[in-house]
Amino acid sequence: MVAGLFAGDGDDFTLLGTRCRACASVFFPREEFHCRNPGCQGGDLEEVPLSRRGRIWSYTDSRYRPPSPYVTNPELPWEPCALIAVELEAERMVVLGQAVPGVTVADLAVGMEVEVVPGVLHEDAETIWTTWKWRPTGVTV
């Protein structure tokens, strides 16, 4: 897990961004040093939880093993997954992430409501790396 990207678990799980106090622009991943809005000279940033729900802006599937620097075990078969770009209306941004296991592109539609949930990126005998995933609302997968 990369520190500062998200907090909580279960129904309290949320992505963490930052907001510029000068122009109210919100950023994810978070910004630590300056406002990324080119029209703002602000630098006073505060951590903010992002909306837990949004609407699918676009989606696709990942059917091939990505090249380096993405780390995968070449000894294991590649598991295809759906990738979802989700529009968070309140923040006026789109956040990309994987769909929860079991959800395919056949289950998705532009405009569908989804929620962010914790997921497993990778695990080995010593560590479980947590990430965020998107799940259509009302689905228990």
LUMVEXSE-42809 format. One record per residue (C-alpha): residue in one letter; x, y, z. Coordinates in pm, whole numbers, plus 50000, padded with zeros to 5 digits. Example, Ala and Ser with C-alpha at 12.3 -4.5 7.8 and 13.67 -1.06 7.14 Angstrom:
<pts>
<A,<51230,49550,50780>>
<S,<51367,49894,50714>>
</pts>
This chain:
<pts>
<M,<50000,50000,50000>>
<V,<50122,50349,49919>>
<A,<50071,50561,50230>>
<G,<49818,50840,50196>>
<L,<49617,50709,49898>>
<F,<49328,50577,50106>>
<A,<49206,50517,50459>>
<G,<48960,50297,50645>>
<D,<48811,49963,50551>>
<G,<48469,49823,50466>>
<D,<48204,50096,50461>>
<D,<48460,50349,50593>>
<F,<48704,50292,50303>>
<T,<48774,50611,50110>>
<L,<49032,50751,49870>>
<L,<49229,51049,50001>>
<G,<49306,51352,49793>>
<T,<49420,51703,49861>>
<R,<49241,52035,49810>>
<C,<49405,52370,49750>>
<R,<49278,52620,50007>>
<A,<49323,52906,49757>>
<C,<49128,52777,49454>>
<A,<48949,52465,49592>>
<S,<49097,52237,49321>>
<V,<49106,51873,49434>>
<F,<49383,51630,49336>>
<F,<49423,51254,49331>>
<P,<49671,51116,49379>>
<R,<49737,51367,49649>>
<E,<49968,51663,49606>>
<E,<50212,51755,49880>>
<F,<50392,52069,49761>>
<H,<50194,52301,49535>>
<C,<49862,52346,49360>>
<R,<49861,52171,49019>>
<N,<49602,52414,48886>>
<P,<49803,52622,48633>>
<G,<49595,52931,48713>>
<C,<49665,52918,49087>>
<Q,<49976,53012,49282>>
<G,<49848,52848,49600>>
<G,<50043,52597,49801>>
<D,<49837,52550,50116>>
<L,<49688,52203,50067>>
<E,<49460,52004,50295>>
<E,<49385,51631,50294>>
<V,<49026,51552,50194>>
<P,<48834,51227,50161>>
<L,<48699,51180,49809>>
<S,<48345,51077,49727>>
<R,<48291,50705,49778>>
<R,<48052,50684,49482>>
<G,<48070,50803,49126>>
<R,<47949,50720,48776>>
<I,<48130,50521,48509>>
<W,<48281,50763,48260>>
<S,<48450,50490,48053>>
<Y,<48572,50132,48087>>
<T,<48775,49863,47911>>
<D,<48928,49527,47985>>
<S,<49289,49433,48040>>
<R,<49352,49104,47865>>
<Y,<49732,49109,47848>>
<R,<50015,49122,48100>>
<P,<50142,49482,48112>>
<P,<50510,49549,48044>>
<S,<50771,49663,48297>>
<P,<50778,49855,48528>>
<Y,<50447,49686,48626>>
<V,<50542,49394,48850>>
<T,<50381,49055,48792>>
<N,<50493,48699,48844>>
<P,<50557,48557,48495>>
<E,<50521,48206,48639>>
<L,<50152,48268,48714>>
<P,<49881,48305,48449>>
<W,<49762,48659,48379>>
<E,<49416,48729,48522>>
<P,<49218,48966,48296>>
<C,<49034,49246,48474>>
<A,<48800,49532,48390>>
<L,<48942,49884,48421>>
<I,<48697,50161,48507>>
<A,<48731,50540,48479>>
<V,<48492,50686,48738>>
<E,<48373,51045,48744>>
<L,<48347,51191,49092>>
<E,<48097,51470,49042>>
<A,<48167,51672,49358>>
<E,<48543,51674,49292>>
<R,<48504,51725,48915>>
<M,<48760,51455,48839>>
<V,<48792,51106,48692>>
<V,<48971,50831,48889>>
<L,<49089,50511,48720>>
<G,<49087,50174,48894>>
<Q,<49016,49805,48854>>
<A,<48672,49654,48893>>
<V,<48624,49409,49177>>
<P,<48692,49046,49084>>
<G,<48396,48886,48912>>
<V,<48280,49206,48741>>
<T,<48354,49212,48366>>
<V,<48297,49470,48094>>
<A,<47974,49284,48011>>
<D,<47843,49393,48355>>
<L,<47926,49763,48305>>
<A,<47767,50061,48132>>
<V,<47861,50428,48099>>
<G,<47670,50625,48364>>
<M,<47634,50328,48602>>
<E,<47689,50412,48968>>
<V,<47990,50247,49134>>
<E,<48150,50270,49477>>
<V,<48510,50244,49590>>
<V,<48600,49940,49802>>
<P,<48925,49794,49933>>
<G,<49087,49524,49722>>
<V,<49400,49313,49705>>
<L,<49663,49422,49455>>
<H,<49906,49141,49537>>
<E,<49990,48909,49823>>
<D,<50267,48675,49921>>
<A,<50349,48475,50233>>
<E,<50441,48787,50434>>
<T,<50243,49077,50291>>
<I,<49907,49172,50143>>
<W,<49922,49487,49929>>
<T,<49592,49673,49943>>
<T,<49452,49895,49670>>
<W,<49114,50041,49571>>
<K,<48867,49880,49335>>
<W,<48534,49989,49189>>
<R,<48214,49790,49248>>
<P,<47877,49859,49088>>
<T,<47638,49965,49366>>
<G,<47400,49696,49478>>
<V,<47642,49419,49375>>
<T,<47788,49180,49630>>
<V,<48083,49010,49465>>
</pts>
